[in-house]
Amino acid sequence: MPKQILITGGAGFIGSHLADELLRRGHRVRVLDALVSQVHGEDAVRPSYLDPEVELRVGDVLDPRAVADALEGVDAVYHFAAMVGVGQSMYRIADYTAVNNEGTAVLLEALARRPVGRLVVASSMSIYGEGLYRGASGPLVPGRLRPLDRLKARKWELADAEGRQLVPVATPETKQPELASVYALSKYDQERLCLIVGQAYGIPSVALRFFNVYGPRQALSNPYTGVLAIFASRLLNGLPPLVFEDGQQRRDFVNVADVARACALALEAPRAVGRVINIGSGRHLTINQVAERLATVLGRAHIGPEITQTHRAGDIRHCFADISLARELLGFSPKVDFDEGLAELAGWLEGRIAINRVEEAATELAERGLTV
Ligand SMILES: NC(=O)c1ccc[n+]([C@@H]2O[C@H](COP(=O)([O-])OP(=O)(O)OC[C@H]3O[C@@H](n4cnc5c(N)ncnc54)[C@H](O)[C@@H]3O)[C@@H](O)[C@H]2O)c1
């Protein structure tokens, strides 16, 4: 049955791909998006990549009137509007808390008055802090944030009390959250708020914890978003990607097309209601591998990453997804191969002028004492 769907933040990277996926499935899509300048540039206009079929309402999730209006006639809501930079969240604390936490609260008050058939909220792997590990003697141990003295000594790997290195394993949803940044705290708050209020008002709600999403349309001008967009921006300017620590940290890169499909599946899946579900590729790569593969795809294989051997406040060592629950509850399986995904990203990047604000962002963090 075709539905009228609202995506908050739907003019952004993931939301616009989801809009395409939902339109393909025969739904009608409305977007509420403030077109914030950090993502869309100054004097932002409707992004050209947004399908003409999408009804765009330019408005703020903090504005109760705009939210209530956007909900008119809507059957289901995807809540994606957010500020999305981990590093930036550590000094724009009020802004992040306002948009992410309070924005969700405004939406939920409107939904309490006018419930919908499904609410899907974008959460994040960042809520885990460190991922899950296996100890030297065999048992699984939740990774803990690394002590500052080890980071200052550039001992990047996690170790047990005897100093033996822990081995990272895939992180399931049962791993206790360990909130290491204002951003992570706000994403946890968003998912809990949606599930709590959803249950109280009979709004079937699902929280999806996205891992590192990559693909076309990720804002290159925003130095606080995905690492691939940041690296691409540097490489296109002939500069080496700046890698924190030693570059051996592992992440799970999931293609935005796969994420959009997972989101679309969450619209109907009956057993997903009330659950939090990891959305990742189920594979992992080191940041150095990612930097090298991207440089190759962009025809800049001669530019190796610059290993900074510095730690950024709030950054974790390893985290990659166990996606068993997404397979079971959503029937989700990732389809896009990483190298194919990178090639598509490169095609999109071709001819694009990347504004290199990454250095500026790194300086901003350093000036605030947020790197060691
Ligand atoms: N990109 C990732 O790797 C990733 C990983 C985990 C979770 N997420 C989550 O997925 C969601 C989408 O992220 P994205 O990567 O597409 O980011 P994005 O920045 O491309 O999109 C976010 C959109 O929200 C809009 N927005 C921001 N503040 C707003 C406000 N106050 N009112 C209305 N609109 C507002 C922006 O204009 C933008 O279009 C976010 O909730 C993010 O936290 C993303």
The ligand as an SDF file (V2000), in Angstrom:
LIG
                    3D

 44 48  0  0  0  0  0  0  0  0999 V2000
   26.4580    9.5370    7.7690 N   0  0  0  0  0  0  0  0  0  0  0  0
   26.7250    8.6000    8.6770 C   0  0  0  0  0  0  0  0  0  0  0  0
   27.7190    7.8770    8.5770 O   0  0  0  0  0  0  0  0  0  0  0  0
   25.7910    8.3960    9.8420 C   0  0  0  0  0  0  0  0  0  0  0  0
   26.1180    7.4030   10.7710 C   0  0  0  0  0  0  0  0  0  0  0  0
   25.2820    7.1910   11.8500 C   0  0  0  0  0  0  0  0  0  0  0  0
   24.1280    7.9320   11.9840 C   0  0  0  0  0  0  0  0  0  0  0  0
   23.8210    8.9190   11.0790 N   0  0  0  0  0  0  0  0  0  0  0  0
   22.5850    9.6730   11.2830 C   0  0  0  0  0  0  0  0  0  0  0  0
   21.8260    9.6450   10.0820 O   0  0  0  0  0  0  0  0  0  0  0  0
   21.0860   10.8530    9.9600 C   0  0  0  0  0  0  0  0  0  0  0  0
   21.3550   11.4850    8.5980 C   0  0  0  0  0  0  0  0  0  0  0  0
   22.7370   11.7870    8.5050 O   0  0  0  0  0  0  0  0  0  0  0  0
   23.4270   12.2810    7.1590 P   0  0  0  0  0  0  0  0  0  0  0  0
   24.7510   11.6680    7.0830 O   0  0  0  0  0  0  0  0  0  0  0  0
   22.4720   12.1380    6.0340 O   0  0  0  0  0  0  0  0  0  0  0  0
   23.6360   13.8160    7.5090 O   0  0  0  0  0  0  0  0  0  0  0  0
   23.3790   15.1400    6.6150 P   0  0  0  0  0  0  0  0  0  0  0  0
   24.0340   16.2480    7.3690 O   0  0  0  0  0  0  0  0  0  0  0  0
   23.7240   14.9150    5.1970 O   0  0  0  0  0  0  0  0  0  0  0  0
   21.7900   15.2970    6.7100 O   0  0  0  0  0  0  0  0  0  0  0  0
   21.1560   15.8460    7.8210 C   0  0  0  0  0  0  0  0  0  0  0  0
   20.0970   16.7930    7.3040 C   0  0  0  0  0  0  0  0  0  0  0  0
   19.4190   17.3550    8.4310 O   0  0  0  0  0  0  0  0  0  0  0  0
   19.1890   18.7240    8.1620 C   0  0  0  0  0  0  0  0  0  0  0  0
   19.0480   19.4210    9.4380 N   0  0  0  0  0  0  0  0  0  0  0  0
   20.0230   19.7040   10.3440 C   0  0  0  0  0  0  0  0  0  0  0  0
   19.5090   20.3990   11.3630 N   0  0  0  0  0  0  0  0  0  0  0  0
   18.1770   20.5310   11.1160 C   0  0  0  0  0  0  0  0  0  0  0  0
   17.1070   21.1530   11.8080 C   0  0  0  0  0  0  0  0  0  0  0  0
   17.3020   21.7840   12.9670 N   0  0  0  0  0  0  0  0  0  0  0  0
   15.8680   21.0840   11.2670 N   0  0  0  0  0  0  0  0  0  0  0  0
   15.6470   20.4630   10.0780 C   0  0  0  0  0  0  0  0  0  0  0  0
   16.6430   19.8820    9.3720 N   0  0  0  0  0  0  0  0  0  0  0  0
   17.8810   19.9080    9.8840 C   0  0  0  0  0  0  0  0  0  0  0  0
   20.3800   19.1940    7.3630 C   0  0  0  0  0  0  0  0  0  0  0  0
   20.0780   20.3490    6.6010 O   0  0  0  0  0  0  0  0  0  0  0  0
   20.6680   17.9750    6.5000 C   0  0  0  0  0  0  0  0  0  0  0  0
   20.0250   18.0630    5.2410 O   0  0  0  0  0  0  0  0  0  0  0  0
   21.5000   11.7340   11.1370 C   0  0  0  0  0  0  0  0  0  0  0  0
   20.5200   11.5890   12.1540 O   0  0  0  0  0  0  0  0  0  0  0  0
   22.8130   11.1370   11.5830 C   0  0  0  0  0  0  0  0  0  0  0  0
   23.0500   11.3660   12.9620 O   0  0  0  0  0  0  0  0  0  0  0  0
   24.6410    9.1610   10.0070 C   0  0  0  0  0  0  0  0  0  0  0  0
  1  2  1  0
  2  3  2  0
  2  4  1  0
  4  5  1  0
  4 44  2  0
  5  6  2  0
  6  7  1  0
  7  8  2  0
  8  9  1  0
  8 44  1  0
  9 10  1  0
  9 42  1  0
 10 11  1  0
 11 12  1  0
 11 40  1  0
 12 13  1  0
 13 14  1  0
 14 15  2  0
 14 16  1  0
 14 17  1  0
 17 18  1  0
 18 19  2  0
 18 20  1  0
 18 21  1  0
 21 22  1  0
 22 23  1  0
 23 24  1  0
 23 38  1  0
 24 25  1  0
 25 26  1  0
 25 36  1  0
 26 27  1  0
 26 35  1  0
 27 28  2  0
 28 29  1  0
 29 30  1  0
 29 35  2  0
 30 31  1  0
 30 32  2  0
 32 33  1  0
 33 34  2  0
 34 35  1  0
 36 37  1  0
 36 38  1  0
 38 39  1  0
 40 41  1  0
 40 42  1  0
 42 43  1  0
M  CHG  2   8   1  16  -1
M  END
$$$$
